[in-house]
């Protein structure tokens, strides 16, 4: 460390280097020597283990980013985060069970599950409408009219979700109107913004409105028909539905349970035990509904391996890595460049002060839980396409996401992605000369090492 003597700074000496720093340098030299040795043994195998480590590290990074975002905002270890990861994988299995291999001789469809998930979506949509749309519109429209419209939209969303879950084989056709409407709305917003910035110079608004509306409707109708006539899109649509369902459950858990417990209990230990109970309960439900035997997910695109430098990697794994970096870039932009990100940072620093300055902390934290659970669901389904899924997979994924967060620097999004990829690489290189069963043991040894010597991680939160 740099010190000052008589107003001058001097270079650090060996006596200034702490024991942890010396250990870090020693381990770095050992890792470099180990990799060099392995490259000498087999460059192709070294590259293969690197590919494998980065591939699984992408899943760990997604888990760590979601976990870090939630913990960095409310300083609470949400163990139900693992259930969200399993929910993403089992959501794909549930929606595409007719395509999965060796599904088993039992009926996957469960009307009670459909009702519960439809009720969760109904509650989330109702909360969103009441929290975000009702306040600004009630000054222009009668509150009673708004409540009626909101109730109809909420009930309609619940019925729509129930139908979607009840007829998963027609997923692309059921979702095609919604996708068409979303595309049309997005196109109309983009074109309107282009005009509002003066890029389209005209004073007569009527022709422009007609052109924008017609173009948006045509584009939306085309996209909706394209989805409806492409049955192969159902698997990838199930990814979005499963991730959003996981996010909705995460939001509902916070809004319906955690929020009240935080107010009354004000104890991290009680919150930890409560979230553990939620994780175990959801895991038990998965076991009851889907049975405990491992189940495969349908083959996604990119199942045939590429050969690069003598090593083999699936295009799907490359896609997973791209998803991790895309999610990271989106989170950085969201947290650094938007008012929502400023509100999240304010709540993280001091929630009470954030309330005083007018931030709706309940709504912001609920969205944080939604984003975190959505990322967990996405990580779970990406992992499920590589390995068979089982009800207890959520606990292991939770632990791996937590380890990656600790290694990278819990509370730091940058540390989350670094920790995820580092954990994946350490796991895979660690089992080069060992059995694959050692992978989890290596991960936990890495956790103990960091907790003992670098508890703040590689990139500590500032």
C-alpha positions in Angstrom: 0.0 0.0 0.0 1.1 3.6 -0.6 2.0 5.5 2.4 2.9 9.1 2.9 6.0 10.5 4.7 6.6 14.2 4.8 4.1 14.7 2.0 5.9 12.3 -0.3 4.7 8.8 -1.3 7.0 5.9 -1.5 6.8 2.6 -3.3 5.4 -0.4 -1.3 8.0 -2.7 0.3 7.7 -6.4 1.1 6.8 -5.5 4.7 3.7 -3.6 3.4 2.3 -6.7 1.7 -0.3 -8.5 3.9 -0.5 -12.2 4.3 -3.6 -12.4 2.1 -1.9 -10.6 -0.7 1.1 -12.9 -0.4 -1.2 -15.9 -0.5 -3.0 -14.4 -3.6 0.3 -14.0 -5.4 1.4 -17.5 -4.5 -1.9 -19.0 -5.7 -1.7 -17.0 -8.9 1.8 -18.4 -9.6 0.6 -21.9 -8.8 -2.3 -21.5 -11.2 -0.1 -20.2 -14.0 2.3 -23.1 -13.4 -0.5 -25.6 -13.4 -2.0 -24.3 -16.6 1.4 -24.2 -18.3 2.0 -27.8 -17.2 -1.4 -28.9 -18.6 -0.8 -27.1 -21.8 2.5 -29.1 -22.1 0.6 -32.3 -21.5 -2.3 -31.6 -23.9 -3.1 -28.3 -25.4 -6.4 -29.7 -26.8 -7.5 -30.9 -23.4 -6.6 -27.6 -21.9 -8.7 -25.8 -24.4 -11.6 -28.3 -23.9 -11.6 -27.7 -20.1 -11.5 -24.0 -20.8 -14.6 -24.2 -23.0 -16.4 -26.4 -20.5 -15.5 -24.0 -17.7 -16.7 -20.9 -19.5 -19.9 -22.6 -20.6 -21.0 -23.6 -17.1 -19.6 -20.3 -15.8 -22.2 -18.5 -17.9 -24.9 -20.2 -15.9 -23.2 -19.4 -12.6 -22.7 -15.8 -13.8 -26.5 -15.4 -14.4 -27.3 -16.9 -11.0 -24.7 -14.6 -9.4 -26.0 -11.5 -11.1 -29.5 -12.1 -9.9 -28.5 -13.1 -6.4 -26.1 -10.1 -6.2 -28.8 -7.7 -7.4 -31.3 -8.8 -4.7 -28.7 -9.0 -1.9 -27.1 -5.7 -2.8 -30.5 -4.0 -2.6 -32.1 -5.4 0.6 -29.1 -7.1 2.2 -31.0 -10.3 2.6 -30.0 -13.8 1.4 -33.1 -15.0 -0.4 -32.8 -18.8 -0.4 -36.0 -19.2 -2.5 -33.8 -17.9 -5.3 -32.9 -21.5 -6.0 -36.5 -22.4 -6.4 -36.8 -19.8 -9.1 -33.9 -21.5 -11.0 -35.6 -24.9 -10.8 -38.9 -23.2 -11.8 -37.3 -22.0 -15.0 -36.1 -25.5 -15.9 -39.4 -27.3 -15.0 -41.4 -24.6 -16.7 -39.8 -25.6 -20.0 -40.4 -29.3 -19.2 -44.0 -28.6 -18.3 -44.7 -26.6 -21.5 -42.8 -28.9 -23.8 -43.3 -32.3 -22.1 -44.7 -33.8 -25.3 -41.3 -33.2 -27.0 -39.1 -34.4 -24.1 -37.6 -37.8 -24.3 -38.5 -40.5 -21.7 -41.1 -38.3 -20.0 -42.4 -41.2 -18.0 -45.8 -43.0 -17.7 -47.6 -40.2 -15.9 -49.7 -37.2 -16.7 -47.7 -34.0 -16.7 -50.6 -31.6 -16.9 -51.9 -30.6 -13.5 -55.0 -28.3 -13.3 -54.2 -27.2 -9.8 -50.8 -26.0 -10.8 -52.4 -24.1 -13.7 -54.8 -22.4 -11.4 -52.0 -21.5 -8.9 -49.8 -20.0 -11.6 -52.7 -18.2 -13.2 -53.6 -16.7 -9.8 -49.9 -15.6 -9.3 -49.9 -13.8 -12.7 -53.3 -12.3 -11.9 -52.0 -10.8 -8.7 -48.8 -9.5 -10.3 -50.6 -7.9 -13.2 -53.1 -6.3 -10.8 -50.3 -5.0 -8.6 -48.5 -3.5 -11.6 -51.6 -1.8 -12.9 -52.5 -0.4 -9.5 -49.0 0.7 -8.6 -47.8 2.1 -11.9 -50.7 3.0 -14.1 -53.5 3.9 -11.7 -51.8 6.9 -9.9 -51.0 9.0 -13.1 -54.4 8.2 -14.8 -56.8 8.8 -11.9 -56.5 12.5 -12.4 -57.8 12.3 -15.9 -60.2 9.3 -15.7 -62.7 8.4 -13.0 -61.2 6.1 -10.4 -64.1 3.8 -10.6 -63.7 3.4 -14.3 -60.0 2.8 -13.9 -60.7 0.1 -11.3 -63.2 -1.6 -13.6 -60.8 -1.6 -16.5 -57.9 -2.7 -14.3 -60.0 -5.6 -12.9 -61.0 -6.7 -16.4 -57.4 -6.6 -17.6 -56.2 -8.5 -14.6 -58.8 -11.2 -14.8 -58.2 -11.5 -18.6 -54.4 -11.9 -18.0 -55.1 -14.7 -15.5 -57.5 -16.5 -17.8 -55.0 -16.1 -20.7 -52.2 -17.7 -18.5 -54.5 -20.6 -17.5 -55.4 -21.3 -21.1 -51.7 -21.1 -22.1 -50.7 -23.6 -19.4 -53.6 -25.9 -20.1 -52.8 -26.2 -23.9 -49.0 -26.1 -24.1 -48.9 -27.9 -27.5 -50.5 -24.8 -29.0 -48.1 -22.4 -27.3 -47.1 -20.6 -30.5 -50.7 -20.1 -31.6 -51.8 -18.9 -28.2 -49.0 -16.4 -27.8 -49.0 -15.2 -31.4 -51.7 -12.4 -30.7 -49.7 -11.2 -27.7 -46.4 -11.2 -29.6 -48.0 -9.4 -32.5 -49.5 -6.7 -30.2 -46.2 -6.2 -28.4 -44.3 -5.8 -31.7 -46.9 -3.4 -33.0 -46.8 -1.3 -29.8 -43.0 -1.3 -29.8 -42.9 -0.2 -33.5 -45.4 2.6 -32.9 -43.4 3.9 -29.9 -40.2 3.9 -31.9 -41.7 5.7 -34.9 -43.4 8.2 -32.6 -40.1 8.9 -30.9 -38.4 9.4 -34.2 -41.0 12.0 -35.1 -40.9 13.7 -31.8 -37.2 14.3 -32.2 -37.8 16.1 -35.4 -36.3 13.5 -37.7 -39.5 13.5 -39.7 -40.3 17.0 -40.7 -44.0 17.6 -41.2 -46.7 19.7 -39.6 -49.8 17.8 -40.7 -50.1 15.0 -38.0 -53.0 13.1 -39.5 -51.1 11.4 -42.4 -48.2 10.6 -40.1 -50.4 9.0 -37.5 -52.1 6.9 -40.1 -48.8 5.8 -41.6 -47.3 5.0 -38.2 -50.4 3.1 -37.0 -50.7 1.2 -40.3 -47.1 0.3 -40.4 -47.1 -0.9 -36.8 -50.2 -3.0 -37.3 -48.9 -4.6 -40.4 -45.6 -5.4 -38.7 -47.3 -6.8 -35.7 -49.7 -8.9 -37.7 -46.8 -10.3 -39.8 -44.8 -11.2 -36.7 -47.9 -12.8 -35.0 -48.7 -14.9 -38.1 -45.1 -15.9 -38.4 -45.0 -17.2 -34.9 -48.4 -18.9 -35.2 -47.2 -20.8 -38.4 -43.9 -21.9 -36.8 -44.5 -24.8 -34.4 -40.7 -25.0 -33.8 -40.8 -21.7 -32.0 -42.8 -23.2 -29.1 -39.6 -24.4 -27.3 -38.1 -20.9 -27.4 -41.3 -19.3 -26.4 -41.4 -21.6 -23.4 -38.1 -20.1 -22.3 -39.6 -16.7 -22.1 -42.8 -17.9 -20.4 -40.9 -20.0 -17.8 -38.4 -17.2 -17.0 -41.3 -14.6 -16.6 -43.2 -17.1 -14.4 -40.2 -17.5 -12.2 -39.9 -13.7 -12.0 -43.6 -13.4 -11.2 -43.3 -15.9 -8.4 -40.2 -14.0 -7.0 -42.2 -10.7 -7.1 -45.2 -12.3 -5.5 -43.1 -13.8 -2.7 -41.6 -10.4 -1.9 -44.9 -8.5 -2.1 -47.0 -11.1 -0.4 -44.6 -12.4 2.3 -41.1 -10.9 2.6 -42.3 -7.3 2.7 -44.5 -7.8 5.7 -41.9 -10.0 7.5 -39.2 -7.3 6.9 -41.5 -4.8 8.6 -42.4 -6.9 11.6 -39.4 -9.1 12.2 -36.6 -6.8 11.2 -34.2 -9.8 11.6 -32.1 -11.2 8.8 -32.1 -14.6 10.5 -35.9 -14.8 10.5 -36.0 -13.8 6.8 -33.3 -16.4 6.0 -35.3 -19.2 7.7 -38.5 -18.1 6.0 -36.9 -18.2 2.6 -35.4 -21.6 3.4 -38.9 -22.8 4.2 -40.2 -21.4 0.8 -37.3 -23.2 -1.0 -38.1 -26.5 0.7 -41.8 -26.2 0.1 -41.5 -25.5 -3.6 -38.9 -28.3 -4.0 -41.5 -30.7 -2.3 -44.2 -29.5 -4.7 -41.9 -30.2 -7.6 -41.3 -33.7 -6.3 -45.0 -34.3 -5.9 -46.0 -33.0 -9.3 -43.1 -34.2 -11.4 -41.7 -37.1 -9.3 -38.1 -37.2 -8.2 -36.6 -39.0 -11.2 -34.3 -36.9 -13.4 -36.1 -35.6 -16.6 -34.5 -34.4 -19.8 -35.5 -31.2 -21.6 -36.0 -31.2 -25.4 -33.0 -30.7 -27.6 -32.5 -27.0 -28.4 -30.6 -25.6 -31.4 -26.9 -26.1 -31.5 -26.7 -29.6 -30.2 -24.1 -30.7 -32.7 -20.6 -29.8 -31.5 -18.1 -27.6 -33.3 -14.4 -28.5 -33.3 -12.1 -25.7 -32.5 -8.4 -26.3 -32.0 -9.1 -30.0 -31.4 -11.7 -29.2 -28.6 -15.4 -29.6 -29.0 -18.0 -27.1 -28.0 -21.7 -26.9 -28.7 -23.2 -23.7 -30.3 -25.8 -23.8 -27.6 -23.1 -23.3 -25.0 -21.8 -20.3 -27.0 -25.3 -19.0 -27.0 -25.4 -19.4 -23.2 -22.2 -17.3 -22.9 -23.8 -14.7 -25.1 -26.9 -14.6 -22.9 -24.7 -14.1 -19.8 -22.9 -11.1 -21.3 -26.1 -9.6 -22.7 -27.8 -9.8 -19.3 -24.7 -8.3 -17.7 -24.7 -5.4 -20.2 -28.4 -4.8 -19.8 -28.1 -4.8 -16.0 -25.2 -2.3 -16.1 -27.2 0.0 -18.3 -30.3 -0.4 -16.2 -28.5 0.4 -12.9 -26.1 3.1 -14.2 -28.2 5.0 -16.8 -31.8 5.0 -15.6 -33.7 6.5 -12.8 -34.7 3.0 -11.6 -31.0 2.3 -11.1 -30.5 5.5 -9.1 -33.5 4.4 -6.9 -32.0 0.9 -6.4 -28.6 2.4 -5.3 -30.4 4.8 -3.0 -32.3 2.0 -1.3 -29.2 0.0 -1.1 -27.4 2.8 0.8 -30.3 3.7 3.1 -33.8 2.5 2.6 -35.3 4.9 5.2 -33.7 7.9 3.6 -34.9 6.7 0.1 -38.5 6.7 1.5 -38.0 10.2 2.8 -37.0 11.6 -0.6 -40.1 10.1 -2.2 -38.9 6.8 -3.7 -41.5 4.0 -3.7 -39.2 1.5 -2.1 -41.8 -1.3 -2.1 -42.3 -1.1 -5.9 -38.6 -0.8 -6.6 -37.6 -3.7 -4.4 -40.4 -5.8 -5.9 -39.0 -5.2 -9.4 -35.5 -6.1 -8.2 -36.9 -9.4 -6.9 -38.6 -9.9 -10.3 -35.4 -9.3 -12.2 -33.4 -11.5 -9.9 -35.8 -14.4 -10.1 -36.1 -14.0 -13.9 -32.4 -14.3 -14.3 -32.4 -17.4 -12.0 -35.1 -19.0 -14.1 -33.1 -18.3 -17.3 -30.0 -19.8 -15.7 -32.0 -22.9 -14.6 -33.4 -23.6 -18.0 -30.0 -23.1 -19.8 -28.5 -25.5 -17.3 -31.4 -28.0 -17.8 -30.7 -28.2 -21.5 -27.2 -29.5 -20.7 -28.0 -31.8 -17.8 -31.2 -33.6 -16.7 -33.4 -31.7 -14.3 -34.6 -32.8 -10.9 -36.5 -31.2 -8.1 -33.5 -30.6 -5.9 -31.5 -28.9 -8.6 -32.6 -25.5 -7.2 -30.6 -25.9 -4.0 -27.3 -26.8 -5.8 -27.8 -23.9 -8.3 -28.5 -21.5 -5.4 -25.2 -22.6 -3.7 -23.2 -22.2 -6.9 -24.7 -18.7 -7.5 -23.9 -17.8 -3.9 -20.3 -19.0 -4.2 -19.8 -17.1 -7.5 -21.1 -14.0 -5.8 -18.8 -14.3 -2.8 -15.8 -15.0 -5.1 -16.5 -12.0 -7.3 -17.5 -9.7 -4.6 -21.1 -9.9 -3.3 -23.1 -6.8 -4.1 -21.1 -5.9 -7.2 -22.5 -6.8 -10.6 -19.1 -6.7 -12.2 -17.8 -9.1 -9.6 -20.8 -11.4 -10.2 -19.9 -12.1 -13.8 -16.2 -12.5 -12.9 -17.0 -14.8 -10.1 -19.3 -16.9 -12.2 -16.7 -17.6 -14.9 -13.9 -18.1 -12.4 -16.0 -20.7 -10.5 -16.7 -22.5 -13.7 -13.1 -22.6 -14.8 -11.8 -23.7 -11.3 -14.4 -26.5 -11.1 -13.5 -27.9 -14.5 -9.7 -27.6 -14.3 -9.9 -29.0 -10.8 -11.4 -32.3 -11.9 -8.9 -32.8 -14.7 -7.1 -35.6 -12.7 -10.0 -36.3 -10.4 -13.5 -37.9 -10.8 -16.3 -35.6 -11.7 -17.9 -36.1 -8.3 -15.2 -33.8 -6.9 -16.6 -30.8 -8.8 -18.9 -29.6 -6.0 -16.2 -30.3 -3.3 -13.8 -28.0 -5.3 -16.4 -25.3 -5.4 -16.9 -25.3 -1.7 -13.2 -25.4 -1.0 -12.9 -22.3 -3.1 -15.7 -20.7 -1.1 -14.0 -21.5 2.2 -10.7 -20.1 0.8 -12.3 -16.8 -0.1 -14.3 -16.5 3.1 -11.1 -17.1 5.1 -8.8 -14.8 3.3 -10.7 -12.5 0.9 -14.3 -12.2 2.3 -14.9 -9.2 0.1 -14.2 -11.0 -3.1 -12.2 -10.2 -6.1 -14.1 -6.9 -6.8 -15.4 -5.6 -3.5 -18.4 -3.4 -3.5 -17.6 0.3 -3.0 
